[in-house]
Amino acid sequence: MIPSTFEYHRPASLDEAVSLLQEHGEDASLLAGGHSLLPAMKLRLSAPEHLVDIGRIDELREIRSEGGGVVIGAGATHHDVESSSAVAAGAPLLAQAASVIGDVQVRNAGTIGGSLAHADPAADYPAAVLASEGSVEVVGPGGARSIAAADFFVELFATALQPGEIVTAVRVPAPGAGTGVSYLKFAHPASRFAVCGCAAAVTVSGGACSSARVAFNGIASAAFRDAGVEAALAGTSLDEESVRAAVAGAAEGQELLADSFAGEDYRRQLARVYARRAVLAAAAAA
């Protein structure tokens, strides 16, 4: 189908982009990679009167190491994230997540900022950012601010972004000594989106788990950290039996998604299976 008529803007800077969003308000939409917005426009599910293209703002493409961690510009493509040595060293969960997004064409054009702002519950980055204890940097009419990943993902396709704000970067702290990570997912065979994805960061000390961060995507209306599984893993030896017992209550208390491909019970079982696999893989890498 053909999208409705719109006016196209290509700002040369973030300040200009923020000004355009202020000027046109709810009639404007941001365009980066376009993998979520353009199909919605073609189906007339979204009909912005103004399209603000931030895909060519150079400062949004920068990836840099900082304090042992990494800062990833929102305009970095999935391929940029996957292939960056700085991300591999400072934010390995994000590199792993980027490597399994869609296909080659999607990874070459889609952006990390666009994916996070869209907040599709089946997207791969949210769980990885949560388990990495990352934060999302944004700028808007009120200036710049940082939003912890734990506060960023609110509900189905909803985030803590305020009107007129633009995601500028993702900041991930250093993983820490003795920490291994793993992101694994059960992908829908057609879309490659996660029916269930699990990101695990496990810190091992003295042969036991001193701390764990376990986050899910694909199974609920928004990505989330599983505090119950994290608490159950603490102090365990991280062998197959102890990990299986610790993840038995995965996604407990969560209202899970259900559709024609995977029902709630199936997703809950997937959460147990993929939590076990991701935790064991992270422990092996620690």
N, C-alpha and C positions, 0 to 999 in steps of 0.2 A: 504494500500500500504506500501511498504518498503522504508525508506529513503535512499538517496545515502550514500556512504561510507564516514566516517569522523573519525578524530582522537579525542579521548576523553581525557580531562584534568580535574583534580580535584585539584585546588590550595588550599593551607592550609591557605592563608591569602589574604587580599585585595591587598597588594603590589604585591604578586605573580600573582593575577588575572589581575591587570593592566599591568604587564610585559608581560603576555601571549597575551593580546589584542594588545599591541604594537608590539610584535614579529610577530603576524600572521595577523594583520590589517583587511582588509575587508573579509578575508577568515575565520574569527572567529566569533562565536555568543555566547552570554552568555546564560546559562541555570540556571533557578532558580526553579520555580514550573513546568515549561514546558507546561502549559495548552494552550499557544498560539503558542509557537515555534514547539513543537513536531507534532501537527496536520499539520502545514504548511510543515514540513519536510517530513511527510508521503505522502503528496500530491505533493511533489517535487516543491512546491512554494518557498521553502527556501532550500538551499543546502550548508550549511557551511562545509568547509573542516576541521574545528577545532571547537569543542564544549567545552566551558569553564564552568564547573559546579561550581557555587558559592553557591549552596544550603546548603552546610555543613560548611560554614564559620560562626562560632558561634557569632562573633561580629555583624553580620547582623541581628540576631534574637532578639536583645535586645529591650525591650520597657521600657522607664523610664519617670517618671514625672520630669519636669524641669520648674521652675518659674511659676507654676500654669498651664502650658501647658504640652505637651507631645512630646517626640521624639520616633518615631516608626522605628525600623530597617527595611531596605528594604526586608530582608529575613523573616520577620514575616508573617505567613500565615493569610489568611482571618479569620480563626477561632481564631488565636492568637489575632487579632485586635478586633474581636467581643466579645471575652470573657475577655479581659483585663480590670481590674478595673481602671487602670491608664488612658486608652483610654476613658472609659465611663465617667470619671470625667473631663479629660482635652481636649478631642477631640471627643465629643459625636456624631458629624455628621459622623465621620469616622466609629465609632462603628455601627451606624445605617446602613450605606452603606454596611459594611462588612457582616452584618447579612442577606442581601437579595441577595448576589452574588450566582449565580448558584445553586448548590445543596451541600449536605454535603461533598461529595467526593471532589468537586472543592474547597470548603472552607478549607478543611484539607490539601490541597497541594499547591494551588495557593498562590502567594505572593503579597504583596502590591507594592513592588518595581517593580516587573515584570509587573504588571498591569499598573502602571503609565508610565513606559518606553515604553510599547507597544502602549499606547495612542489610544486604540480603542474608537471611539466616543461614543459607547454605553456602555462603562464600567461605573461602579458606583462611584469609588473613585474620578475621576477628579472634578465633581461638588462639592462634599463634601470638598475636599481640597481647592477649590477656595472660597467657601462660608465661610470656616474657616480662610481664609487669611493665609494659610500655605505656607511652602516653601519646596523645594526638595533639599536635600544635595547630592552632587555627588563628586567623586574623579576620577582623570585621570592622564595622563602624566604630565599635568601642575599643579597638586596639587588638593586641595579640594576647592570647592566653593559652594555657596548656590544660588538657583534659585527660585525666587518668583513664586508661582503657576500661577499668572497672566501672567508670561512670559514663563512658561514651555510648555504649550500645544499650538502648533503652527498650525497644520493642521492635516488632516486625517493620522493617524498613524505616525505623525511626532512631535518631541519635540525639545527643545533647547539643548539637549545633544549633545556634540561634539564627534567626533570619539575617541574611546578608553576610554570614561568616563563610570562610573558605578554609578547607584543610590545606595546610602548607607543608607539614612534615610529620613523620612518625619518629619518635625518639625511643630507643630501646637501651636499657642499661646493660652493662657487662654481665655475662652469664654467671660469673663467680667460679671459684676453684671447686673442683670435684662435681661439677654440674654437667649432666648429659641431657640432651633434648631429643624429642622425636615428634613429628607430626604425621599421622596416618589417617586415611579416610576410606570409607566405602563410597565409591562414586556412582552416581546415576549413570547408567550406560549410554544414555543419549546426550545429556547436558554436561556431564563430568562434574557437576556440582556435587557437594557432599550430602549424601543421605545421612551420614554420620561422620563427623571428623573429630579427632581428639589430638590435642597438643599437650605434651607432657614435658616438664622440666624437673628433673630429679637430682637432688644433691646428696652425694654419698660421703659419709664420714665414718671411719672405723668399721667399715663393712656393713653399715646399716644406713637407712634413709634418714637423714637429718631434716630434710624438708622436701616438699613436693608441691608443684603447681600443675593442676590438671584442668583443662578447659575444653568445652565441647562446642561444636557448631553443627548445623544441619538437623538437629533433633528437636529444637525448641524455637520459639518465635524470635529469640535473640541468642547470641553466643553467651556462654556463662562459665564461670569457674565453679568447680564442684568441691565445695568445702568439706563435705562428708568423706569423699574419697581421699582428699589431701590429708585429713586428720587420721584416717585409717592407715595410710601408708607410713606415717611418721614412726620411726623406730623399728620398722620391719627390716628383715634381711633382704628383701627384694628378690627372693626366689619365686619360682612359679607359683607355689602353693600360697605363700603369703600375699602376693600381688592379686591372685585370683580372689582371695577372701576379702581383700581391701576394696576391690572394685565391684563387689557383689551388689552394693547399694548405689551404683552409678546412676545419676540423674534422679535420685529419690527426691520426691517433693516437687519435681518439675512437671509442668503441663506440656506434654510432648506433642509434636505435630503428627498429623495422620493424613495420608492422601492415598490415591489409587495404587501407588507403587509400594509404599511402606506404611503400615499402621503404627499405632502408638506402641503396642507390645513389641513389634519387630524392632522399632527404633531403640527401645529400652534395652533389648538384648544386644543390639549393635553397640550401644554405649558401653556395656560390660566388656564385650569382646575387644573393641578398639581401645578402650582404656587399658586393658591388660596388655595388649600388644604394644601400645605406645609407651607405657611405663617400663616394661621390660626392655624395650629398645633404648629408651633414655638411660636406664640404669646400666646397660651394657656399654653405653658411650661415655658414661661418667668417669 
